Amino acid sequence: MALLALVTALVLVAVGGLHVVWAFSPWPLRSREEFASRVVGVPPERLPSPGLTFAVAGLLLVAGYLVVARAGLVGTPGPAWLTVAGTGGVAAVLLLRGAGGLVASARKDTPFARLDLRVYSPLCLALAAATGLVAALA
């Protein structure tokens, strides 16, 4: 269980790191327009603000911490039930994002929808399953 928790947390932290980069840059894409279309699925003027992007990054870092804390790999302040509830909450949010993305993107033929069906939603569902396992079994 420790290895699953560690790998899951590392992926969550890596995705959080990507969000930090995205607050400043459209990397790995060349322009904000391409980034808006392929990564976020909105017109460039509707891209989330850097503040919101940092908030998502922070939540992903907290999610990674909760996963390793639930597995007992790092210490936790407060009662143990907080890591159980927190990790379960992370799993639920990732499950909703993954399932919701599959449903919403199945009806569209856009660059974002294609990536959502192939990459973003499956990744969220895999992370939801791994986080759920850690929450339930650690």
Steps between C-alpha positions, in 0.01 A plus 500: 500500500791734570625478141153571359466799732843633408446468124152653525630791706787559258259517206274742689799719589627487140161612369501773764844605376364521146232736625768724653676510162169569325440803721793661316527323166306291245777236508530254326290677239610806306219747566227586748244440225621143439524439875146631556364278223682177581559503875209698641239490224409868513572814297823675612307780669331243727819336625509474879697772673848426638347516849247227422770294332719531811200398712459180297875437534475545876204263526690237300798535733272459802342196332844345454582565864172344616570183301845444650374602843217245481757232412705598805799621298496847657374635828163667536374768734164434656290187521551206263146523363596825324732317261234236437235762425742718304628216285146377443402853398790516254389167351142626466604825328727313258224248427252779426750680277589182311144375450366847429772559244419177319131586483546864397779440250329205333252746347762732351764489229753759611873476569426518874227235485729258315775548760247481781376163375850361443707655780341732756193302605672157501781649711246641746322163520828314558598748771152469653533122516849513649404770751184310592700184563743686722212665688324168557788262558794690649 
